[in-house]
Amino acid sequence: MPELIFQIAIIVAKIVILTFMVVLPLVPVSVYFERRFSAVIQDRVGPNRVGIPLTLFGFKKDFHFFGLIQPIADGLKLFLKEDFTPAHVRKAFYWMAPALTVVPALITVCVVPFGSPISIFGHTEKLVIADLDIGPLFVFSVASLSVYGITLAGWSSNSKFPFIGGVRSTAQMISYEIALGLSIIPVIMYYGDLNLSTIVQQQADHGWLLLPLWGHDADHTFTSKLLFWFPAAIAFLIFTISIFAETNRMPFDLPECETELVGGYHTEYSSMKFAMFFMGEYAAMVIGSALIITLFLGGWSIGFGLDAMVANLHIGDFYFGGLIHLGCFMTKLIGFILFFILVRWTVPRFRYDQLMKLGWVVFFEAALINVFLAALIVAAPQLKGTIIGIGAVLLVIVTAAVIWVAKVSEETPKVLRA
């Protein structure tokens, strides 16, 4: 019984620390980064006024603290605004929708490994809430539930623009979930495991998937890793762009396209309900970035053969290397969040037909062909040269056929004459 209580206490501590003290604070911090980064891109100042009003207490100057308290001011403003519910909405679903966008994004945190195991008083604990053997599948299955929140928000608003935004989000999710799932199959084939902690550990030992420069042995030769880099790079490109579409970020924010739909699915929302949609978007961006880092960029791994040495750092019985790896993971995560923000403020929004074409005509076929390319490279050491040659020729023929069909089926624009 004491052991059970101890395990429950450990799980609760992981949930509180990793979810509510590590990931959740990144949401308002990401909002601050977005506002400051966009200000730099547009050659303006950005938020720098909000701070502690020390002049009210007799001091000569207020403490602005670089505007870092701006997210708190934004939260207070939204919390204190009138929570107005229009009379024409379907109230139960209208109130349920914002929660359905935030909760799935936070649940997916539980399978992400934040660092290598830490050990204290002889007890070793992994820095992951739930070390599941089906990590990516769990993330996809739970994260895809957030589209129900957006769809319900549009439908329950009983207004045409929110409804169109909800329908767009559903179509967008279906289009890019397929490419998202197909793109990680090469990664799973290469590592032969669905456990995210195992995938990160293999990258720490044998090189990141996109930086395979160390840890060569009989099973992971430099030549084999270099050959697999090509399908890995294609998978990374498809996966990253699909994550943009899944999180409704620019240039794929068609469900809330202001130029066409006023505000899209959340047009009829105000106060904290409105804020929860943005919390869900930024939380999904954080989790999407964490998943990209975990699968392709080594997760918590520092790299270059240093991880084993870092993991063994200790003071007495306290092995604290996992905390250093946690810092490395957070550094990569913040870097990728800044990349998300950079794309939003530099790439113009796609048209809806371009969005659908990219998902169905380009990414779906490219991800499928990439699966066969990765399978051919992974199986090459066990196959004869003739079979590899035949497989390569067939892959080229299938690729050419898919490109030809896509070009032929494309409608020729009609020229309107006066």
N, C-alpha and C positions, 0 to 999 in steps of 0.2 A: 504493500500500500504506500509506504513512504517513497518508493521508487517511482510509482505511478504519479504521485503528487509532484515529484521533482520534474518528471518529463513534461507534465502539463505546464508547470511553471516556466520551463525552458521554452516551450512552444509559444506561450503567451508573451514572454520576453522578446522572442524573435519577431512576433507580429508587431508588437508595440515599437520596437527599435527600428526594424528594417522597413516597415510600412509607414508608421506614423511619425518617425523621427528622421528617416532617410529619404524615402520616396515622396511622401506627401508634401514636405516642405519644398521639394523641387518644383512643385506646381506654381506657387506664387513667385518663386525665384525665376522660373522660366518666363513668367509674364514680365518681370522686371528686365530680364535679359532681352526679351523681344522688344520692349519699348526703347531700351538704350541702344541696342544694335541697329534697330531701324532708324533711330535718330542719327547715328554715325553714318549710315548709308545715305541718308537724305540731307546730310550736312546741317544738322540742327542739334540742340542741346539734349532734349529728352527730359525725363523726370529727375529733377535735382532739388526741389524746394521742400518736399515733405520731410519733416524731422521733428525734433523735440523743441517746443517753443520755450526756450529758456528765458527769453525776454519778459515773459509773464511773471517770472520769479526774480526779476531784478538784474539779470545778466545783460551784457551789452549785445550779444549775438545769439541767434538761434543755432541749434546743432542740426545741420542738414544731413550729415552722414551719407553724402553722395546720392541721396534719394532712395536709399535702400529700404526706407520705411514706407515707400509708395505702395507696395502690395498690401500692407496692413490698412492703409487709408482706403484703398480700393475695396477691400473686404468690408470694412466698416460702412462705407458708402452704400454698397449693395445690400448689406444686412439691414440698414436703417431705412432703405427705400420702401415705399408702399408696395406690399405684395398683392397686386391687383389680379383677380381672376375674372375674365370676361364671362358674362352670363350665358353666352351661346356655346361654351365648350363642354365636352364630356368630362366632367370634373375628376372622376376616379382615375382615368387614364392620363388626364392632363397633369395631375399631381404625381403620378407614378413615373412618368417618362424621364424627368431629370435624374432621378435616382438610378434608373436603368442604364444611363450613360456613364455614371461615375463608378458604380460598384464593380462591374466586370473588369474595368481597367485595374482597379486596386487588387482584385482577387488574383489576377495573373502574376502579381509580384511574388507569390508564394513559391514558384518553381525556379525563380532566377537565382543562380549562385552569385553572391556578392563578394565572396572572398574564399581563400583556402581555409581549411579547418583551424580553429584555435583550441588550445589546450590549457586548462588550469586545474591544479590539484589532481592531475592524473585523469581528468575527464575531458575528452575531446568532443567538440561540437562543430558541425558544419555551419557555415554562414548562409544557410538557405532554409526557408521556413518548412517546405515540403520537398524532399529530395525524390521526386517521382521518376519512374522509369519511362514515362510517356510525356516528358516536359513540353516539347513543341506542340504535340497534339492537344494537351491540356490548354495551352495558351491560345491556340486557334479556336478551340471549341468554346472557351469562356469569353474571349475577346469579341467573337462574332455576335455575342448576345447584345452588345451595346447598340447595334443597329436597331434593335427593337425599341429602345428608348427614343431614338430619332424618328422612327416610323410612327410610333404611338404619339409623339409630340405633334407631328404633322397632321395625323388623322384626327386626334382628339381636339385640335384647335378649331375644327369646323370652318376653316378658311382656305381659300384656294391656293395661295402662295405657300403657306406651311405644308399643305398636303402635297403639292408638287415637290417640295424639298424632301419630304419623307420618302416619296416614291423614288426620287433620284438616288437617295442614299441606299435604298434597298437594292436597286439595280447596280449601283457602284460596288456595293459589298459583294454581290454575287460574282460580278465580273473579275474582281481582283483577288477574292479568296482562292479561286482556282489557281491562278498564277502564283500566289503566295505559297500555297501548299506544294505545288510542283517544284518551285525553286529551291526548297530545302531538301528535296529527295537526294540530290547529289551529295550534300553534306552528310546526311544520314548513312548513305551507302559507303562513303569514305571512312567514317568512324565506326560504323556498324553498331551504333547505340543511339537510343532516344533520350538517355539521361543527360541533361544539360551539364551537370557537374562533371560527368565523365568526359564529355566533349571538351570542356574547358581544360581539364587536367591533361588530356592528350595534346591539346594545343600548347600548354605550358611545357610539356616534355619534348614535343617534336616540331614546334613551330606553329605560329598562327596560320589559319587557313589562307589568308592573303599575304602572309609574310613567313614563308617556310624556310627559314635560313639556319636553323639549328636542330639538334636532336636527330641526326641521321643514323640509321641502323639498317639491318637486313630487311625489316618490314617497312621502313620509311626512308628509302633512298632519296637522295637529292633529285635524281632524274624523275622518279615517280611523283614526287611532290611538285616539281616544276611543271610536269605535264598536267597534273590535276589543277594547277593554278588557273588554267583557262576556263574550264567549266565552273570553277569556284568563283571567278571574277564575273562570269555571266550570271550565275545564281545571285551573287551579291547585288549586282545592278538591278535585276528584276525584283528581288526581295525588297530592296531599299525603296524603289519607286512605288512598289505596291503598298508598302507601309504608309507612304505619303497619302495614297488614295484611301487606305483603310481608316486613317485618322482624320480624313476630311481636311487635310492641310493644303494650302496653296502649293502647286497650281491646280489642285483637284478639289477645291472646296465648293463644288457645284451644289450640294444640298443647302448652302446658306448664301448663295450667290446674290450679293446686294444689288447688282446692276439689273438683275432679272426678277428676283423673288423678294425684294425689300430686305428681308433678313432670313428668309428660308424657314426651316422647321421651327425656329424659336421666335418667330415674329410676335406671337401673342403672349410671350413670357416676360416677366419683370422680376426685380429684386433677386433673392437668392436662387429661385428656380432658374432664372436666366444665367446666374453665375455658375450653377452646377453643370450646365452644358459646356461651358468653357473649362471648368475643372476637369470634366470627362475628356475633353479634347487634349488638354495639356498632359493629363495623366496617361492617356493612350500614346501620346508622343514620347513620354519618358519611357514607358514600357516597350514601345517599338524600338527606340534607340537602344535600350538594354538588351533586347533580343538580337539586334544586328551585331552589337559588340560581342555578345556571348557566342554566336555562331561563327562569325567571320574574323573578328579582331581579338581573339584570345580571352575575352571576358576580363576576369581579374588579373590575368597573367601580365607580369612586367616584361617578360620575354628575354631572349638572348641567353637562355640558360641560367638566369638569376633566381628563378622562382623556388627551386629546391633550397637554395641558401637562405632566401628570405623566410620561407616557411619554417626553418629550423631556428630562427632567432628567438631567444627566450631570456627571461629574467627569472631564475629559479625554476619553479614548475610552470610558470606562465609563458606559453609559446604565443607570441603576439604577431607573428608574421601575417596572419590572416587579416589583421587590422591595416597593415601596410597594403596588402592586396585590395582591401576594401577601398582605400584611398585611391589606388590605381584605377579601379573600376569606376569610381565616381568621377575621376578626371576624364576618362574616356567618355563617360556618359554626358558630362557637361559639354565636352567638345562636340559630340554628335548633336546635342540639342542646339548648339550654336549653328551647326550646319543646317538643321531644319529651319531655323530662323532666317539664315542667309538665303536659302532657296525661296522662302516665302516672299522676301522683299526684293528679289531679283528676277524671278521667273513669272511671266504673265499667266493669267488663268487660261486653262484649256476650254475650248467649246465642248458641249456635251457629246456631240458626235465624235470629236477627237478623243475624248476620254474613253468612250465605248470601243472605238476602233483600236486604241492602244492596248486595252485589256484583252479583247477577244481575238483580234487579227494579228497582233504583234507578240504580246507577252505570253499568251497561252501556247502558241506554236513554238516560240523560242524556248520556253521553259520545258516543253515536252521533248524537243530535240536535244536540249541540254542534258536531260535525264539519260538519253541513249548514249550521248557522248561521254558522260561521266561513267556509265556502266562499262563502256568499251575500254576506257582507261584503267578503271579499277580491276577489271577482269583480265587485262592484257598479260600480266605475268603468268597466268595459268592457261593461256591459250597459245595455239601455234600461230606462226607468222602469217600463214595463208588465211586462217579464220579471221585474224585481225584485219588483214587487207580487205577481205570480202565485207566485213562489218563496216570498215571505213568507207568503202565505195557505196554500200547501201545507205549509209548515213548521209553522204553527199547527195545521192539521188533523191532521197526523201526530203532533204532540206530544200533542194532546188524545186521539187514538185510542190511543196507547201508554199514557197515564195511565188511560184507561177500561178497557183490557184488563187492566192490572195490578190495578185495583180489583176488577173482576168476578172475576178468577181467584183472588183472595185468599179463602181459606177462612174461613167465619164460625166463631168459637169456639163450641164446644158447651157448653151449661150443664149441669152434672151436678146431678141432683136426688136427694135422699135417698129 
